[in-house]
Each structure stands twice: as C-alpha cells, then as structure tokens.
Amino acid sequence: MTELPFDQVRTLLAVVDEGTFDAAAAALHVTPSAVSQRVKALEQRTGRVLLMRTKPVRPTESGQVVVRFARQLAALERDAWGELGTAAGAEGTRVPIAVNADSLATWFLPALTRVPQNPPVGFDLRREDEGHTAALLREGQVMAAVTSAAEPVAGCLVRPLGLARYLPVASAGFAARHLSAEPVERCLPAAPVIVFDRRDQLQDRFVRSLTSGRSGAGRLRHHVPTSEGFCDAVAAGLGWGLVPEPQAEPLLRSGALVELAPGKGARVDVPLYWQQWKLDVPALALVAETVAAAAAESLYGGE
C-alpha cells in the first residue's frame, strides 16, 4: 500500500496555511525549491493535482482530503508530544476554528477565555459567515466551526448551540425620516438598509416575513463587513438593520436605537451549531465543551 510521507503532507499543509510556496518555505526553514519538490512528489504519489497555484494557494478537491489528513495528523502528533511531556508538547495544541462575526463580537471570545490553558491551547480563528463556515471544515482549513448548517460535514460531529436573536432596529432620526409615513411593512422595502456583505440575506428574510414574500430589503444598501461597524452604522442613521440582541439592547435602553414593529414581535432567530472533526484530541474536546456551556448561557434554547 502506498504511504503518504509525513514531510510531504506537512509541507502541503504549510503551503495552504501560509498561502504561498515562499511563505511555507520560511515557516518550514527550507528553500522554496524544496517545498515545490515535496508538493510535486506528493502529487505524483497520489496521482492527483492537489493545489491550485493561485495567490493565495488553494487546495483542489483532492487536496482538501490530504489537507484534512495533514491537520489531523499534526494535531495527533502535538497531542502525543504533550503526553510525553516534551518541549514540543509544551508549545500547546493549535485549534483552528471558523466562527461568524456576530458570535465573535458577542459571546464567543469570552467563551474561549474559559478554556483551561494547562496544557496550552492556541486558537486560530477564521471569520466567516455562519452559512459558509462549514465549507472551511470540508476544505480542511479548520478543525471546528460555529455554523448554521445542521447537516454534519463528512467526518464531523454536530451539536446544536442555540438560537442567535437579531432585532430590527434603526436610529430614531432614521425611523422618523424613512419609516413613519406608512406601516413599517410598506416602508422597509424602500428604505436604505445596512447589510454585512453581498452574501448577507438576513434583512431580506425579515422584510419577506413582513410582506408575505412580496419583496426583500431596499436596493440602497450600505455594506459594512464588521459586526461592531454594522451596529455603529445603524446607530449613526445610515440605514436600518438586524443587530444581535446583546448589541442592540443597551442602545435601545439609551434611546440611540428604536425597535421596528415592536408590537408584531418582530425578530429573526438564527440556529447555530458546533461542528468538529471526529478526532480524539483532548484540546478539541475541551474547547467544544467550553463553547457549548457558554452558548447555553448566551443563546436562546441552548443546551
């Protein structure tokens, strides 16, 4: 049976993580030529093209399989060194996690502070929309993800975390200018709106729920791709938007924001799940339990 040499597999992982052959060479303390030769040798051994030579480099579908294997192997190796009590183990286990911006801005970072650091655990956070974090699991970019996908990625475990609640809000001045002439369900489709990025459908979902699917949010859109910036843009009166409840509540109490259609019980709940590789790494299991406990305190309907 043909083996996958560890030095070649580890080199492929370094190229994917660092983004270029030159950066991988620097990280591995070898020459770029050696990196290129190892990757080519691995491609010849597998009979597959494993990398798309773009900037940054991206794994092909076959490459994703090898990258997942490489990351799992690296995690198991680090865990073994830790159990042996060596200097390599003292460096700790690196846990790459994909998480959406709103979770990062509200409950997720405080959760990570609860993870015991003996032995140490290093977090490599990749910010991505909750609807797309599962793709990073498939590609082998991360070992775990906060995601809205209930269907487990191949080779992964999934557990529900709870519901993230969003409130439709605007500044008082914006509401007076754009949303006071008619019922809110008639005004919102024409009003300026804040969206996170071009994949953000949350505001459209909300407007469709009010209009029985007749229309989405307005065409005049301000794209603000940070959670804190999104909230600030709404409070500044650039447009209305759906803000995570923990961020919205203090501003509602102070009067900086007003809730839209409060009598209609209007809100959007987004289910969140934790997905992780089926991998017996104590650090990963510890992170999973800590995150689940924090989610139970912070999200609706948490475990």
C-alpha positions, 0 to 999 in steps of 0.5 A: 500500500502506498504511504503518504510521507509525513514531510510531504503532507506537512509541507502541503499543509504549510503551503495552504496555511501560509498561502504561498510556496515562499511563505511555507518555505520560511515557516518550514526553514527550507528553500522554496525549491524544496517545498515545490519538490515535496508538493510535486512528489506528493502529487505524483504519489497520489496521482492527483493535482492537489493545489491550485497555484493561485495567490493565495494557494488553494487546495483542489478537491483532492487536496482538501482530503490530504489537507484534512489528513495533514491537520489531523495528523499534526494535531495527533502528533502535538497531542502525543508530544504533550503526553510525553511531556516534551518541549514540543508538547509544551508549545500547546495544541493549535485549534483552528476554528471558523466562527461568524462575526456576530458570535465573535463580537458577542459571546464567543471570545469570552467563551474561549477565555474559559478554556483551561490553558494547562496544557496550552491551547492556541486558537486560530480563528477564521471569520466567516459567515455562519452559512459558509463556515462549514465549507472551511471544515470540508476544505480542511482549513479548520478543525471546528466551526460555529455554523448554521448548517445542521447537516454534519460535514463528512467526518464531523460531529454536530451539536446544536448551540442555540438560537442567535436573536437579531432585532430590527432596529434603526436610529430614531432620526432614521425611523422618523425620516424613512419609516413613519409615513406608512406601516413599517411593512410598506416602508422597509422595502424602500428604505436604505438598509445596512447589510454585512456583505453581498452574501448577507440575506438576513434583512431580506428574510425579515422584510419577506416575513413582513410582506408575505414574500412580496419583496426583500430589503431596499436596493440602497444598501450600505455594506459594512463587513464588521459586526461592531461597524454594522451596529455603529452604522445603524446607530449613526442613521445610515440605514436600518438593520438586524443587530444581535440582541446583546448589541442592540439592547443597551442602545435601545435602553439609551434611546440611540436605537428604536425597535421596528414593529415592536408590537408584531414581535418582530425578530429573526432567530438564527440556529447555530451549531458546533461542528468538529472533526471526529478526532480524539484530541483532548484540546478539541474536546475541551474547547467544544465543551467550553463553547457549548456551556457558554452558548447555553448561557448566551443563546436562546434554547441552548443546551 
